[in-house]
Amino acid sequence: MTSSDRERSTEKITAHLIELVTRLGVRSLSAYLPTNSEPNIRDFLNWAEDHGIQVLTPVSRDDGLLDWVVATGETEGQFGWPEPIGEVLGPIVINDVDLILVPAASVDRTGMRLGWGRGYFDRTLGSMEKCPPVYAVIFDNELVDSVPSEVHDKRVNGVVTPNAIVTF
């Protein structure tokens, strides 16, 4: 994508995420810090914080689980992904959020998510007693007819792309 295409995608994704959290009445959410190759949700995260929405971001642990923090900065994590700096709140704090935003390599039209192969989000979602809506943020061409899956893989409730909010 050209830099202007990425900027337009960021603007559209930000608008769709604002629409989604407004429609759902979200007061707190969990979201990842995107890499340069993923859709940029940073403008949305800034908007959410400016509007009093608590944003939890993940820190990957060696045991395959995720801790969560309210970010005060960021650094490079153990896999080269951006990770937040802040007080570590532990893995169960995610149980109190109203919405979970996850990254994805692609998502199929049934909501099956293909991640990046480490299983962090699948383990997190699989361990939750009561899971709020989960949406993957992807580019339009990453919504596909089917993706490979295994027993432990978890479906998402929808996707947010530059051109749409799709609920499964």
Backbone as a printed PyTorch tensor [residue, N CA C, xyz], in Angstrom:
tensor([[[  0.8490,  -1.1800,   0.0000],
         [  0.0000,   0.0000,   0.0000],
         [  0.8890,   1.2360,   0.0000]],

        [[  0.4440,   2.2430,  -0.7020],
         [  1.1640,   3.5050,  -0.6660],
         [  0.9140,   4.1840,   0.6740]],

        [[  1.7160,   5.1700,   0.9880],
         [  1.5220,   5.8710,   2.2690],
         [  0.1700,   6.5800,   2.2990]],

        [[ -0.2790,   7.1200,   1.1700],
         [ -1.5940,   7.7700,   1.1620],
         [ -2.7210,   6.7400,   1.3000]],

        [[ -2.5520,   5.5380,   0.7240],
         [ -3.5380,   4.4650,   0.9080],
         [ -3.6020,   4.0490,   2.3770]],

        [[ -2.4490,   3.9470,   3.0160],
         [ -2.4130,   3.5780,   4.4460],
         [ -3.0870,   4.6620,   5.2910]],

        [[ -2.8530,   5.9260,   4.9720],
         [ -3.4890,   7.0240,   5.7170],
         [ -5.0050,   6.9610,   5.5730]],

        [[ -5.4940,   6.7380,   4.3490],
         [ -6.9440,   6.6200,   4.1320],
         [ -7.5120,   5.4220,   4.8870]],

        [[ -6.7860,   4.3030,   4.8620],
         [ -7.2280,   3.1150,   5.6040],
         [ -7.3020,   3.4010,   7.0910]],

        [[ -6.3030,   4.0970,   7.6230],
         [ -6.2930,   4.4450,   9.0460],
         [ -7.4940,   5.3120,   9.3950]],

        [[ -7.7750,   6.3040,   8.5700],
         [ -8.9330,   7.1790,   8.8280],
         [-10.2340,   6.3870,   8.8280]],

        [[-10.4010,   5.5040,   7.8560],
         [-11.6380,   4.7240,   7.7530],
         [-11.7650,   3.7170,   8.8930]],

        [[-10.6790,   3.0540,   9.2290],
         [-10.7130,   2.1000,  10.3410],
         [-11.0090,   2.8230,  11.6410]],

        [[-10.3950,   3.9830,  11.8500],
         [-10.6550,   4.7680,  13.0550],
         [-12.1380,   5.1130,  13.1500]],

        [[-12.7230,   5.5830,  12.0610],
         [-14.1520,   5.9330,  12.0570],
         [-15.0170,   4.7090,  12.3610]],

        [[-14.6810,   3.5610,  11.7780],
         [-15.4680,   2.3520,  12.0360],
         [-15.3140,   1.8730,  13.4800]],

        [[-14.1180,   1.9620,  14.0240],
         [-13.9320,   1.5570,  15.4210],
         [-14.6950,   2.4890,  16.3660]],

        [[-14.6840,   3.7780,  16.0870],
         [-15.4560,   4.7290,  16.9020],
         [-16.9420,   4.3910,  16.8200]],

        [[-17.4190,   4.0940,  15.6190],
         [-18.8270,   3.6970,  15.4400],
         [-19.1430,   2.4420,  16.2440]],

        [[-18.2580,   1.4470,  16.2010],
         [-18.4850,   0.1920,  16.9090],
         [-18.5350,   0.4010,  18.4180]],

        [[-17.5550,   1.0880,  18.9930],
         [-17.5400,   1.2630,  20.4530],
         [-18.7020,   2.1350,  20.9140]],

        [[-19.1060,   3.0840,  20.0890],
         [-20.2530,   3.9220,  20.4320],
         [-21.5320,   3.0930,  20.4300]],

        [[-21.7100,   2.2880,  19.3940],
         [-22.9010,   1.4290,  19.2800],
         [-22.9850,   0.4370,  20.4300]],

        [[-21.8320,  -0.1240,  20.8420],
         [-21.8090,  -1.1250,  21.9120],
         [-21.7560,  -0.5130,  23.3130]],

        [[-21.5850,   0.7930,  23.4120],
         [-21.5000,   1.4350,  24.7220],
         [-20.2620,   1.0310,  25.5050]],

        [[-19.1510,   0.8820,  24.8170],
         [-17.9130,   0.3860,  25.4240],
         [-17.3260,   1.4040,  26.3900]],

        [[-17.0060,   0.9310,  27.6100],
         [-16.3360,   1.7540,  28.6180],
         [-14.8930,   1.3200,  28.8270]],

        [[-14.6120,   0.0670,  28.4610],
         [-13.2470,  -0.4430,  28.5430],
         [-13.0530,  -1.4810,  27.4390]],

        [[-11.8320,  -1.5630,  26.9250],
         [-11.5510,  -2.5090,  25.8540],
         [-10.1130,  -2.9660,  25.9550]],

        [[ -9.8360,  -4.0700,  25.2920],
         [ -8.4540,  -4.5040,  25.1350],
         [ -8.1290,  -4.4090,  23.6570]],

        [[ -6.9080,  -3.9890,  23.3720],
         [ -6.4610,  -3.8290,  21.9890],
         [ -4.9570,  -3.9910,  21.9420]],

        [[ -4.4780,  -4.4000,  20.8120],
         [ -3.0520,  -4.6240,  20.6040],
         [ -2.4080,  -3.3530,  20.0480]],

        [[ -1.1060,  -3.2520,  20.1640],
         [ -0.3470,  -2.1940,  19.4980],
         [  0.0850,  -2.7500,  18.1470]],

        [[ -0.3290,  -2.1310,  17.0400],
         [ -0.0690,  -2.7110,  15.7200],
         [  1.3850,  -2.5980,  15.2860]],

        [[  1.8080,  -3.5680,  14.4830],
         [  3.1000,  -3.4900,  13.8050],
         [  2.9140,  -2.6160,  12.5640]],

        [[  3.9880,  -2.3130,  11.8880],
         [  3.9040,  -1.4780,  10.6820],
         [  3.1680,  -2.1600,   9.5370]],

        [[  3.0540,  -3.4820,   9.5600],
         [  2.3670,  -4.1860,   8.4760],
         [  0.8790,  -4.3980,   8.7580]],

        [[  0.4370,  -4.1050,   9.9680],
         [ -0.9720,  -4.2920,  10.3410],
         [ -1.7370,  -2.9770,  10.1890]],

        [[ -3.0740,  -3.0670,  10.1230],
         [ -3.8600,  -1.8290,  10.1080],
         [ -3.5180,  -0.9770,  11.3280]],

        [[ -3.3750,   0.3130,  11.0920],
         [ -2.9820,   1.2320,  12.1550],
         [ -4.2090,   1.6280,  12.9830]],

        [[ -4.2430,   1.1810,  14.2400],
         [ -5.3590,   1.5390,  15.1240],
         [ -4.9330,   2.5600,  16.1820]],

        [[ -3.7480,   3.1120,  16.0530],
         [ -3.2380,   4.0420,  17.0740],
         [ -4.0890,   5.3030,  17.2030]],

        [[ -4.5800,   5.8470,  16.0820],
         [ -5.4460,   7.0310,  16.1690],
         [ -6.7060,   6.7020,  16.9620]],

        [[ -7.2600,   5.5140,  16.7230],
         [ -8.4310,   5.1040,  17.4880],
         [ -8.0980,   4.9450,  18.9700]],

        [[ -6.9670,   4.3160,  19.2930],
         [ -6.5860,   4.1390,  20.6960],
         [ -6.4380,   5.4830,  21.3920]],

        [[ -5.8660,   6.4630,  20.7060],
         [ -5.7500,   7.8130,  21.2750],
         [ -7.1330,   8.4230,  21.4850]],

        [[ -8.0300,   8.2470,  20.5010],
         [ -9.3950,   8.7550,  20.6270],
         [-10.0740,   8.1260,  21.8480]],

        [[ -9.9470,   6.8080,  21.9730],
         [-10.6010,   6.0990,  23.0790],
         [-10.1140,   6.6390,  24.4250]],

        [[ -8.8120,   6.7800,  24.5810],
         [ -8.2650,   7.3040,  25.8340],
         [ -8.7560,   8.7230,  26.0840]],

        [[ -8.8000,   9.5590,  25.0320],
         [ -9.2860,  10.9430,  25.1640],
         [-10.7570,  10.9970,  25.5560]],

        [[-11.5140,   9.9270,  25.2740],
         [-12.9450,   9.8850,  25.5860],
         [-13.2500,   9.0300,  26.8160]],

        [[-12.2350,   8.8000,  27.6370],
         [-12.4440,   8.1340,  28.9190],
         [-12.6420,   6.6390,  28.8410]],

        [[-12.3070,   6.0230,  27.7310],
         [-12.4130,   4.5750,  27.6020],
         [-11.0910,   3.9700,  28.0560]],

        [[-11.1640,   3.0480,  29.0030],
         [ -9.9460,   2.3850,  29.4660],
         [ -9.4720,   1.4170,  28.3830]],

        [[ -8.1930,   1.5160,  28.0280],
         [ -7.6150,   0.6620,  27.0010],
         [ -6.5260,  -0.1990,  27.6360]],

        [[ -6.7340,  -1.5130,  27.5990],
         [ -5.7280,  -2.4590,  28.0610],
         [ -4.9810,  -2.9980,  26.8590]],

        [[ -3.6660,  -3.0650,  26.9480],
         [ -2.8580,  -3.6090,  25.8670],
         [ -2.0420,  -4.7860,  26.3870]],

        [[ -1.7920,  -5.7840,  25.5260],
         [ -1.1720,  -7.0250,  25.9880],
         [  0.3440,  -6.9820,  26.0580]],

        [[  0.8510,  -7.7610,  27.0040],
         [  2.2800,  -8.0460,  27.1240],
         [  2.4000,  -9.5620,  27.1080]],

        [[  3.1460, -10.0920,  26.1500],
         [  3.2770, -11.5490,  26.0480],
         [  4.2050, -12.0880,  27.1310]],

        [[  3.7890, -13.2230,  27.6870],
         [  4.5630, -13.8830,  28.7390],
         [  5.2290, -15.1250,  28.1800]],

        [[  6.2660, -15.5860,  28.8510],
         [  6.9840, -16.7810,  28.4160],
         [  6.1270, -18.0440,  28.4820]],

        [[  5.0720, -18.0420,  29.3390],
         [  4.2340, -19.2340,  29.4790],
         [  3.0960, -19.2810,  28.4560]],

        [[  3.0840, -18.3530,  27.4910],
         [  2.0670, -18.3670,  26.4450],
         [  0.8110, -17.6000,  26.7790]],

        [[  0.7620, -16.9750,  27.9510],
         [ -0.3930, -16.1640,  28.3300],
         [ -0.0830, -14.6900,  28.0950]],

        [[ -1.0980, -13.8680,  28.2690],
         [ -0.9380, -12.4230,  28.1230],
         [ -1.2090, -11.7340,  29.4440]],

        [[ -0.3320, -10.8170,  29.8210],
         [ -0.6200,  -9.8620,  30.8770],
         [ -1.1770,  -8.6210,  30.1930]],

        [[ -1.7570,  -7.7320,  30.9780],
         [ -2.3760,  -6.5330,  30.4170],
         [ -1.9040,  -5.3120,  31.1800]],

        [[ -1.7580,  -4.2010,  30.4620],
         [ -1.3610,  -2.9370,  31.0720],
         [ -2.1710,  -1.8090,  30.4570]],

        [[ -2.2890,  -0.7260,  31.2130],
         [ -2.7430,   0.5420,  30.6500],
         [ -1.4520,   1.2460,  30.2570]],

        [[ -1.2140,   1.3680,  28.9640],
         [  0.0930,   1.7900,  28.4640],
         [  0.4130,   3.2490,  28.8000]],

        [[  1.6600,   3.4510,  29.2030],
         [  2.1960,   4.8010,  29.3840],
         [  3.3180,   5.0500,  28.3820]],

        [[  3.6060,   4.0620,  27.5650],
         [  4.6410,   4.1170,  26.5340],
         [  4.7230,   2.7590,  25.8880]],

        [[  5.7400,   2.5610,  25.0470],
         [  5.8970,   1.2410,  24.4320],
         [  7.3590,   0.9470,  24.1440]],

        [[  7.6230,  -0.3450,  23.9530],
         [  8.9560,  -0.8380,  23.6480],
         [  8.8170,  -2.0020,  22.6840]],

        [[  9.9340,  -2.5610,  22.2340],
         [  9.8810,  -3.7410,  21.3780],
         [  9.7970,  -4.9770,  22.2540]],

        [[  8.8020,  -5.8380,  21.9900],
         [  8.6020,  -7.0400,  22.7760],
         [  9.5030,  -8.1730,  22.3370]],

        [[  9.3060,  -9.3320,  22.9560],
         [ 10.1930, -10.4680,  22.7180],
         [ 10.1340, -11.0170,  21.2960]],

        [[  9.0860, -10.7730,  20.5500],
         [  8.9990, -11.2520,  19.1760],
         [  9.1720, -10.1240,  18.1650]],

        [[  9.6330,  -8.9660,  18.6320],
         [  9.7960,  -7.8170,  17.7600],
         [  8.5280,  -7.0150,  17.5830]],

        [[  7.4470,  -7.4220,  18.2560],
         [  6.1800,  -6.6980,  18.1900],
         [  6.1990,  -5.5690,  19.2060]],

        [[  5.4660,  -4.4890,  18.9540],
         [  5.3840,  -3.4360,  19.9650],
         [  4.6830,  -3.9490,  21.2230]],

        [[  5.2400,  -3.6410,  22.3740],
         [  4.5990,  -3.9830,  23.6430],
         [  4.5380,  -2.7400,  24.5130]],

        [[  3.4730,  -2.6300,  25.2810],
         [  3.2860,  -1.4350,  26.0990],
         [  4.1880,  -1.4380,  27.3330]],

        [[  4.4370,  -0.2450,  27.8100],
         [  5.1020,  -0.0380,  29.0960],
         [  4.0330,   0.4780,  30.0480]],

        [[  3.9740,  -0.0660,  31.2450],
         [  3.0020,   0.3620,  32.2380],
         [  2.9260,  -0.6700,  33.3410]],

        [[  2.0820,  -0.3920,  34.3180],
         [  1.9060,  -1.3150,  35.4360],
         [  1.2240,  -2.5940,  34.9450]],

        [[  1.8380,  -3.7350,  35.2130],
         [  1.2820,  -5.0200,  34.7890],
         [  0.0980,  -5.3660,  35.6900]],

        [[ -1.0480,  -5.6260,  35.0430],
         [ -2.2810,  -5.8880,  35.7770],
         [ -2.6370,  -7.3660,  35.8420]],

        [[ -1.8960,  -8.2230,  35.1450],
         [ -2.1570,  -9.6600,  35.1860],
         [ -3.1170, -10.1030,  34.1160]],

        [[ -3.2430, -11.4190,  33.9280],
         [ -4.0390, -11.9520,  32.8170],
         [ -5.5540, -11.8830,  33.0140]],

        [[ -6.0390, -11.8410,  34.2500],
         [ -7.5010, -11.9220,  34.4260],
         [ -8.2190, -10.5790,  34.3100]],

        [[ -7.4940,  -9.4790,  34.2710],
         [ -8.1310,  -8.1690,  34.1770],
         [ -8.9260,  -8.0200,  32.8760]],

        [[ -8.5780,  -8.7980,  31.8520],
         [ -9.3040,  -8.7320,  30.5820],
         [-10.7560,  -9.1870,  30.7410]],

        [[-11.0570,  -9.9280,  31.7960],
         [-12.4290, -10.3900,  32.0190],
         [-13.4180,  -9.2490,  32.2220]],

        [[-12.9270,  -8.0520,  32.5070],
         [-13.8180,  -6.9270,  32.7870],
         [-14.0290,  -5.9840,  31.6070]],

        [[-13.4370,  -6.2570,  30.4380],
         [-13.5880,  -5.3400,  29.3070],
         [-14.9070,  -5.5880,  28.5770]],

        [[-15.3330,  -4.5590,  27.8300],
         [-16.5730,  -4.6280,  27.0640],
         [-16.3650,  -5.0610,  25.6200]],

        [[-15.1090,  -5.0030,  25.1440],
         [-14.7960,  -5.3170,  23.7530],
         [-13.3300,  -5.7220,  23.6720]],

        [[-13.0370,  -6.7030,  22.8270],
         [-11.6600,  -7.1340,  22.5890],
         [-11.3550,  -6.9520,  21.1100]],

        [[-10.2870,  -6.2130,  20.8220],
         [ -9.8050,  -6.0470,  19.4570],
         [ -8.5410,  -6.8770,  19.3080]],

        [[ -8.5070,  -7.7340,  18.2850],
         [ -7.3670,  -8.6210,  18.0870],
         [ -6.7780,  -8.4150,  16.6960]],

        [[ -5.4850,  -8.6930,  16.5620],
         [ -4.8670,  -8.6720,  15.2340],
         [ -5.1700,  -9.9810,  14.5130]],

        [[ -4.9950,  -9.9800,  13.2050],
         [ -5.1860, -11.2090,  12.4270],
         [ -4.4330, -11.1010,  11.1130]],

        [[ -3.9470, -12.2420,  10.6400],
         [ -3.3810, -12.3020,   9.2900],
         [ -4.5280, -12.3060,   8.2840]],

        [[ -5.6110, -13.0140,   8.6350],
         [ -6.8380, -13.0100,   7.8460],
         [ -7.9610, -13.6340,   8.6720]],

        [[ -9.1810, -13.4020,   8.2170],
         [-10.3790, -13.9400,   8.8690],
         [-11.3020, -14.4230,   7.7570]],

        [[-11.9280, -15.5910,   7.9830],
         [-12.8570, -16.0580,   6.9560],
         [-14.2790, -15.6090,   7.2760]],

        [[-15.1770, -15.8940,   6.3720],
         [-16.5470, -15.3700,   6.4740],
         [-17.3940, -16.0600,   7.5350]],

        [[-16.8180, -17.0420,   8.2400],
         [-17.4930, -17.6430,   9.3880],
         [-16.9490, -17.0720,  10.7080]],

        [[-15.9350, -16.1990,  10.6000],
         [-15.3340, -15.6330,  11.7990],
         [-14.0890, -16.3570,  12.2750]],

        [[-13.6510, -17.3810,  11.5490],
         [-12.4250, -18.0690,  11.9440],
         [-11.2430, -17.1610,  11.6540]],

        [[-10.4250, -16.9640,  12.6720],
         [ -9.2890, -16.0430,  12.6040],
         [ -7.9910, -16.8110,  12.4230]],

        [[ -7.1850, -16.3560,  11.4890],
         [ -5.8390, -16.8730,  11.3200],
         [ -4.8950, -15.8350,  11.9210]],

        [[ -4.2150, -16.2250,  12.9910],
         [ -3.3100, -15.3040,  13.6590],
         [ -1.9020, -15.4610,  13.1440]],

        [[ -0.9560, -15.1310,  14.0050],
         [  0.4520, -15.1470,  13.6120],
         [  1.1810, -16.3750,  14.1520]],

        [[  0.4360, -17.3800,  14.6590],
         [  1.0260, -18.6660,  14.9700],
         [  1.5080, -18.8820,  16.3930]],

        [[  1.3480, -17.9460,  17.2730],
         [  1.8230, -18.1290,  18.6430],
         [  0.7010, -18.5530,  19.5920]],

        [[ -0.5570, -18.2960,  19.2350],
         [ -1.6950, -18.7670,  20.0240],
         [ -2.0530, -17.9470,  21.2430]],

        [[ -1.4310, -16.7910,  21.4360],
         [ -1.6970, -15.9800,  22.6290],
         [ -3.1770, -15.6060,  22.7500]],

        [[ -3.7460, -15.0910,  21.6740],
         [ -5.1390, -14.6460,  21.7610],
         [ -6.0970, -15.8300,  21.8440]],

        [[ -5.8110, -16.9290,  21.1550],
         [ -6.6740, -18.1110,  21.2640],
         [ -6.6970, -18.6290,  22.6970]],

        [[ -5.5380, -18.6910,  23.3520],
         [ -5.4880, -19.1420,  24.7500],
         [ -6.2450, -18.1760,  25.6560]],

        [[ -6.0650, -16.8900,  25.4300],
         [ -6.7590, -15.8970,  26.2540],
         [ -8.2640, -16.0240,  26.1010]],

        [[ -8.7370, -16.0530,  24.8680],
         [-10.1790, -16.1460,  24.6240],
         [-10.7410, -17.4690,  25.1400]],

        [[ -9.9850, -18.5350,  25.0040],
         [-10.4340, -19.8360,  25.4680],
         [-10.4950, -19.9620,  26.9780]],

        [[ -9.7810, -19.0940,  27.6930],
         [ -9.7550, -19.1710,  29.1500],
         [-10.7970, -18.2810,  29.8190]],

        [[-11.5040, -17.4810,  29.0460],
         [-12.4490, -16.5270,  29.6290],
         [-13.7800, -17.1950,  29.9370]],

        [[-14.3020, -16.9190,  31.1460],
         [-15.6160, -17.4580,  31.5190],
         [-16.7170, -16.7970,  30.7080]],

        [[-16.6600, -15.4810,  30.6210],
         [-17.6650, -14.7120,  29.8820],
         [-16.9040, -13.7750,  28.9500]],

        [[-16.9380, -14.0650,  27.6680],
         [-16.1520, -13.3060,  26.7040],
         [-17.0230, -12.2210,  26.0630]],

        [[-16.5570, -10.9720,  26.0790],
         [-17.2870,  -9.9130,  25.3900],
         [-17.1160, -10.0690,  23.8790]],

        [[-17.7350,  -9.2210,  23.0770],
         [-17.5230,  -9.3030,  21.6340],
         [-16.0370,  -9.1670,  21.2890]],

        [[-15.6120,  -9.9530,  20.3040],
         [-14.2270,  -9.9390,  19.8260],
         [-14.2470,  -9.5910,  18.3460]],

        [[-13.5290,  -8.5350,  17.9830],
         [-13.4290,  -8.1050,  16.5880],
         [-11.9700,  -8.0700,  16.1710]],

        [[-11.6850,  -8.6080,  14.9910],
         [-10.3590,  -8.4980,  14.4010],
         [-10.3400,  -7.2510,  13.5200]],

        [[ -9.2050,  -6.5850,  13.4930],
         [ -9.0310,  -5.4190,  12.6310],
         [ -8.0980,  -5.8420,  11.5000]],

        [[ -8.6240,  -5.7910,  10.2820],
         [ -7.8810,  -6.2820,   9.1180],
         [ -8.0940,  -5.3530,   7.9300]],

        [[ -7.2680,  -5.5150,   6.9100],
         [ -7.4950,  -4.8380,   5.6440],
         [ -8.5840,  -5.5940,   4.8810]],

        [[ -9.2360,  -4.9240,   3.9400],
         [-10.3630,  -5.5220,   3.2120],
         [ -9.9980,  -6.8430,   2.5430]],

        [[ -8.8170,  -6.9310,   1.9520],
         [ -8.4350,  -8.1540,   1.2330],
         [ -8.0680,  -9.3010,   2.1690]],

        [[ -8.0700,  -9.0670,   3.4770],
         [ -7.7680, -10.1230,   4.4450],
         [ -9.0280, -10.8240,   4.9610]],

        [[-10.1950, -10.3790,   4.5110],
         [-11.4460, -11.0990,   4.7630],
         [-11.6200, -12.0630,   3.5940]],

        [[-11.4890, -13.3540,   3.8660],
         [-11.4080, -14.3680,   2.8090],
         [-12.4920, -15.4330,   2.9940]],

        [[-12.5940, -16.3180,   2.0230],
         [-13.6130, -17.3680,   2.0810],
         [-13.3300, -18.4060,   3.1460]],

        [[-12.0740, -18.8050,   3.3300],
         [-11.7610, -19.7850,   4.3650],
         [-10.3000, -19.6550,   4.7760]],

        [[-10.0400, -20.0540,   6.0240],
         [ -8.6700, -20.1120,   6.5440],
         [ -8.4950, -21.4700,   7.2070]],

        [[ -7.2730, -21.9770,   7.2630],
         [ -7.0500, -23.2320,   7.9880],
         [ -7.2880, -23.0190,   9.4760]],

        [[ -7.7490, -24.0640,  10.1470],
         [ -7.9890, -23.9310,  11.5880],
         [ -7.7000, -25.2470,  12.2860]],

        [[ -7.4810, -25.1250,  13.5870],
         [ -7.2700, -26.2870,  14.4410],
         [ -8.2670, -26.2080,  15.5950]],

        [[ -8.3610, -27.2600,  16.3760],
         [ -9.3520, -27.3630,  17.4410],
         [ -9.2790, -26.1950,  18.4150]],

        [[ -8.0860, -25.7420,  18.7450],
         [ -7.9260, -24.6930,  19.7490],
         [ -8.2100, -23.2860,  19.2190]],

        [[ -8.3410, -23.0990,  17.9020],
         [ -8.5610, -21.7820,  17.3210],
         [ -9.9440, -21.2400,  17.7030]],

        [[-10.0080, -19.9450,  17.9580],
         [-11.2530, -19.3020,  18.3730],
         [-11.7610, -18.3610,  17.2830]],

        [[-13.0690, -18.3670,  17.0960],
         [-13.6960, -17.4590,  16.1320],
         [-13.8430, -16.0680,  16.7520]],

        [[-13.9010, -15.0750,  15.8720],
         [-14.2000, -13.7140,  16.2970],
         [-15.6590, -13.4240,  15.9680]],

        [[-16.2210, -12.4220,  16.6470],
         [-17.6080, -12.0400,  16.4010],
         [-17.7680, -11.1600,  15.1750]],

        [[-16.6620, -10.5530,  14.7560],
         [-16.7280,  -9.6740,  13.5930],
         [-15.3630,  -9.1470,  13.2230]],

        [[-15.3420,  -8.3620,  12.1470],
         [-14.1230,  -7.7060,  11.7000],
         [-14.4180,  -6.2380,  11.4320]],

        [[-13.3770,  -5.4470,  11.5860],
         [-13.4190,  -4.0420,  11.1950],
         [-12.3700,  -3.8860,  10.1090]],

        [[-12.8040,  -3.3800,   8.9530],
         [-11.9120,  -3.1360,   7.8240],
         [-12.0500,  -1.6650,   7.4330]],

        [[-11.2190,  -1.1970,   6.5070],
         [-11.4110,   0.1810,   6.0630],
         [-12.8020,   0.4390,   5.4640]],

        [[-13.3980,  -0.5740,   4.8370],
         [-14.6670,  -0.3600,   4.1590],
         [-15.9090,  -0.8600,   4.8820]],

        [[-15.7430,  -1.5320,   6.0410],
         [-16.9370,  -2.0800,   6.6790],
         [-16.6920,  -2.5300,   8.1040]],

        [[-17.8060,  -2.6370,   8.8290],
         [-17.8520,  -3.3910,  10.0850],
         [-18.7060,  -4.6120,   9.7410]],

        [[-18.1370,  -5.7960,   9.8590],
         [-18.8620,  -7.0230,   9.5260],
         [-19.0310,  -7.8210,  10.8160]],

        [[-20.2790,  -8.1600,  11.1280],
         [-20.5700,  -8.9840,  12.2940],
         [-20.9960, -10.3610,  11.7950]],

        [[-20.4260, -11.3910,  12.4010],
         [-20.7380, -12.7650,  11.9920],
         [-21.8590, -13.3170,  12.8590]]])
